[in-house]
Amino acid sequence: MDEALEVVDVVADSGLEGVVTWLLRLLGLVALVAGVGLWLLTEMGLLWLPALLILVGLVLLVAPSILLVVAEFA
């Protein structure tokens, strides 16, 4: 966790936190849409792959904001 906060702190110091945040959110949105698409549009026997993609997408949508807030207070 300390290494992740150090990386976030370096990004925040360089002034690129907005770009990195939106890049991660975009990646999360793509993973979320891919997971929902696999779940709704295919006949997959294994539902863990779409569920995993949806979970990763949600984490990537929320995690950048939380990490930047934690890095500002630390």
Buried (B, 14 or more C-beta within 10 A) or exposed (E): EEEEEEEBBEBBEEEEBEEBBEEBBEBBBEBBEBBBEBBEEEEEEEEEBBEBBBBBBBBBBEBBEEBBEBBEEE
